[in-house]
């Protein structure tokens, strides 16, 4: 694993990237605000998320993540359990995909997808492209599988006919719904592993499947 010159906790990163979001404890409100109160201790998703942002800053492209977070979430505290929170986490998944690509494939770049405006990751040295996507909270496995299929279709469209095309799929960081244990419970994870393999192979995509933000220790990678 590459060592970076500094490490900042996710709380510190969010204070820096979204300074106008107020901090407060766990509850029903804004995810960004709650996460500003969290540490990585005993919480692998926040450890790996902080490391991802370290990697993005080390590459000199942290402003791309800042701009994307402002676009996705807005500068101020949201009402919580909202689309703004989910889209902010989508941006952070893109940072994780960037860090993963830097460790495994070569020096990456962020590129904005023309169709969706979401961040893609490109590794020019090997002509590889990644479409970072994340499953949002859901009440049923069927809903998660529908999301997965939709992400595969979108990734295949956005990545075109390039040589190395990878769907980077991050499981959601849930707060009390059905998918809370997906990724950490084998029987719950297996349908998603099989669904991802099916849809990715059908569209000639490689894939990476991770627990929430845990880019350094993927559940599975094939590319």
C-alpha positions as CSV (number, residue, x, y, z in Angstrom):
1,X,0.0,0.0,0.0
2,X,1.4,3.4,-1.0
3,X,2.1,5.7,2.0
4,X,1.0,9.3,1.8
5,X,2.8,12.2,3.4
6,X,-0.2,13.1,5.6
7,X,-3.4,11.6,6.8
8,X,-6.5,13.6,7.8
9,X,-9.6,12.1,9.4
10,X,-12.8,12.3,7.4
11,X,-14.2,14.8,9.9
12,X,-11.3,17.1,9.1
13,X,-11.8,16.6,5.4
14,X,-15.4,17.5,5.5
15,X,-14.8,20.6,7.6
16,X,-12.3,21.7,4.9
17,X,-14.4,20.7,1.8
18,X,-17.9,21.8,3.1
19,X,-17.1,24.4,5.9
20,X,-20.6,25.9,6.0
21,X,-22.2,22.6,7.0
22,X,-22.7,22.7,10.8
23,X,-21.5,19.8,12.9
24,X,-23.8,17.9,15.2
25,X,-24.3,14.4,16.6
26,X,-26.1,11.4,15.2
27,X,-29.8,11.7,14.5
28,X,-32.2,12.3,11.7
29,X,-30.4,15.2,10.0
30,X,-27.7,15.9,7.5
31,X,-25.2,13.0,6.9
32,X,-22.3,15.4,6.2
33,X,-23.0,17.2,9.5
34,X,-23.0,14.0,11.4
35,X,-19.9,12.7,9.7
36,X,-18.0,15.8,10.8
37,X,-18.3,14.4,14.3
38,X,-17.0,10.9,13.4
39,X,-13.5,9.3,13.6
40,X,-12.0,6.3,11.8
41,X,-11.5,4.4,15.0
42,X,-13.4,1.1,14.8
43,X,-15.0,2.3,11.6
44,X,-13.3,1.0,8.4
45,X,-15.4,3.1,6.0
46,X,-14.2,6.3,7.5
47,X,-10.6,5.1,7.6
48,X,-10.6,4.3,3.9
49,X,-12.5,7.4,3.0
50,X,-10.0,9.7,4.7
51,X,-7.2,7.8,2.9
52,X,-8.9,8.3,-0.5
53,X,-9.1,12.0,0.0
54,X,-5.4,12.0,1.1
55,X,-4.6,10.4,-2.2
56,X,-6.7,12.8,-4.2
57,X,-5.0,15.8,-2.5
58,X,-1.5,14.2,-3.1
59,X,-2.3,14.1,-6.8
60,X,-3.3,17.8,-6.8
61,X,-7.0,17.3,-7.7
62,X,-8.8,17.8,-4.5
63,X,-10.5,20.9,-6.0
64,X,-12.4,18.5,-8.4
65,X,-13.9,16.7,-5.4
66,X,-14.7,20.0,-3.6
67,X,-16.5,21.4,-6.7
68,X,-18.4,18.1,-7.2
69,X,-19.5,18.0,-3.5
70,X,-20.8,21.6,-3.7
71,X,-22.7,20.7,-6.8
72,X,-24.1,17.5,-5.3
73,X,-24.9,18.6,-1.8
74,X,-24.7,22.4,-1.7
75,X,-22.7,24.5,0.7
76,X,-25.1,24.4,3.7
77,X,-26.6,21.7,6.0
78,X,-29.4,19.7,4.3
79,X,-32.5,18.3,5.9
80,X,-31.0,14.8,6.2
81,X,-32.0,11.4,4.7
82,X,-32.0,13.4,1.4
83,X,-30.9,13.1,-2.2
84,X,-28.3,15.7,-1.4
85,X,-26.7,13.4,1.2
86,X,-26.8,10.5,-1.2
87,X,-25.2,12.5,-4.0
88,X,-22.5,13.8,-1.7
89,X,-21.6,10.2,-0.9
90,X,-21.6,9.4,-4.6
91,X,-18.9,12.0,-5.0
92,X,-16.9,10.5,-2.2
93,X,-17.2,7.1,-3.9
94,X,-15.6,8.7,-7.0
95,X,-12.7,9.7,-4.7
96,X,-12.4,6.1,-3.6
97,X,-12.4,4.8,-7.1
98,X,-9.6,7.3,-7.9
99,X,-7.5,6.1,-5.0
100,X,-8.1,2.4,-6.0
101,X,-7.1,3.1,-9.6
102,X,-3.9,4.9,-8.4
103,X,-2.9,1.9,-6.3
104,X,-3.8,-0.8,-8.8
105,X,-3.6,0.6,-12.3
106,X,-1.5,3.8,-12.7
107,X,-1.8,7.6,-12.3
108,X,-5.5,8.4,-12.7
109,X,-7.4,11.5,-13.9
110,X,-10.9,12.7,-13.2
111,X,-13.1,13.2,-16.2
112,X,-16.7,14.5,-16.2
113,X,-19.1,12.2,-18.0
114,X,-20.9,14.1,-20.8
115,X,-24.3,12.4,-20.3
116,X,-24.6,12.5,-16.5
117,X,-22.1,15.0,-15.3
118,X,-20.7,12.5,-12.8
119,X,-17.0,12.0,-12.3
120,X,-15.3,9.2,-14.2
121,X,-11.8,8.0,-13.6
122,X,-9.3,7.6,-16.4
123,X,-5.9,5.9,-16.4
124,X,-4.2,7.1,-19.6
125,X,-1.1,4.9,-19.4
126,X,-3.2,1.7,-19.9
127,X,-6.3,3.2,-21.6
128,X,-8.5,2.3,-18.7
129,X,-11.7,3.9,-17.6
130,X,-13.7,3.5,-14.4
131,X,-17.4,4.5,-13.8
132,X,-17.7,5.0,-10.0
133,X,-21.2,4.1,-8.8
134,X,-22.8,3.5,-5.4
135,X,-25.9,1.6,-4.3
136,X,-28.3,3.9,-2.4
137,X,-30.2,2.6,0.6
138,X,-33.1,0.2,-0.2
139,X,-35.7,-1.8,1.6
140,X,-35.4,-5.0,-0.5
141,X,-32.7,-6.9,-2.3
142,X,-34.8,-6.6,-5.5
143,X,-34.4,-2.8,-5.4
144,X,-30.6,-3.1,-4.9
145,X,-30.4,-5.5,-7.9
146,X,-32.4,-3.1,-10.1
147,X,-30.0,-0.3,-9.1
148,X,-27.0,-2.5,-9.9
149,X,-28.4,-3.3,-13.4
150,X,-29.1,0.3,-14.1
151,X,-25.5,1.3,-13.1
152,X,-24.1,-1.4,-15.4
153,X,-26.2,0.0,-18.4
154,X,-25.1,3.6,-17.6
155,X,-21.4,2.6,-17.2
156,X,-21.4,0.8,-20.5
157,X,-22.8,3.8,-22.2
158,X,-20.5,6.4,-20.5
159,X,-17.3,4.4,-21.0
160,X,-17.9,3.8,-24.7
161,X,-15.8,1.2,-26.6
162,X,-12.5,1.8,-24.8
163,X,-10.1,-1.0,-24.1
164,X,-10.3,-1.2,-20.3
165,X,-13.8,-0.4,-18.9
166,X,-14.5,-1.0,-15.2
167,X,-17.7,-0.5,-13.2
168,X,-16.6,0.5,-9.7
169,X,-19.5,-0.3,-7.4
170,X,-19.6,0.8,-3.8
171,X,-22.2,-0.6,-1.4
172,X,-24.2,2.0,0.6
173,X,-23.5,3.3,4.0
174,X,-26.9,2.7,5.5
175,X,-28.7,4.1,8.5
176,X,-31.1,1.5,9.7
177,X,-32.8,0.1,6.6
178,X,-32.7,-3.3,4.8
179,X,-29.3,-2.9,3.3
180,X,-27.5,-2.1,6.5
181,X,-25.6,-5.4,6.6
182,X,-25.0,-5.8,2.8
183,X,-21.3,-6.3,2.3
184,X,-20.7,-7.5,5.8
185,X,-23.1,-10.5,5.7
186,X,-22.2,-13.2,3.2
187,X,-25.7,-14.4,2.3
188,X,-26.8,-10.8,1.7
189,X,-23.7,-9.9,-0.4
190,X,-23.8,-13.0,-2.6
191,X,-26.8,-12.0,-4.8
192,X,-25.1,-8.7,-5.5
193,X,-21.8,-10.4,-6.4
194,X,-23.6,-12.7,-8.8
195,X,-25.7,-9.8,-10.2
196,X,-22.7,-7.6,-10.8
197,X,-20.8,-10.4,-12.5
198,X,-23.8,-11.1,-14.8
199,X,-24.5,-7.5,-15.8
200,X,-20.8,-6.6,-16.2
201,X,-19.9,-9.6,-18.3
202,X,-23.0,-9.0,-20.5
203,X,-21.7,-5.5,-21.3
204,X,-18.0,-6.4,-21.5
205,X,-17.1,-4.5,-18.3
206,X,-14.6,-5.3,-15.6
207,X,-15.8,-4.7,-12.1
208,X,-14.8,-3.8,-8.5
209,X,-17.2,-4.3,-5.6
210,X,-16.4,-2.7,-2.3
211,X,-18.0,-2.3,1.1
212,X,-18.9,1.3,1.9
213,X,-15.9,3.4,0.9
214,X,-13.5,0.5,1.6
215,X,-11.5,0.8,-1.6
216,X,-8.3,-0.6,-0.2
217,X,-9.9,-4.0,0.6
218,X,-12.4,-4.8,-2.2
219,X,-14.9,-7.6,-1.8
220,X,-14.1,-8.6,-5.4
221,X,-12.2,-7.2,-8.4
222,X,-12.1,-8.6,-12.0
223,X,-10.7,-6.6,-14.8
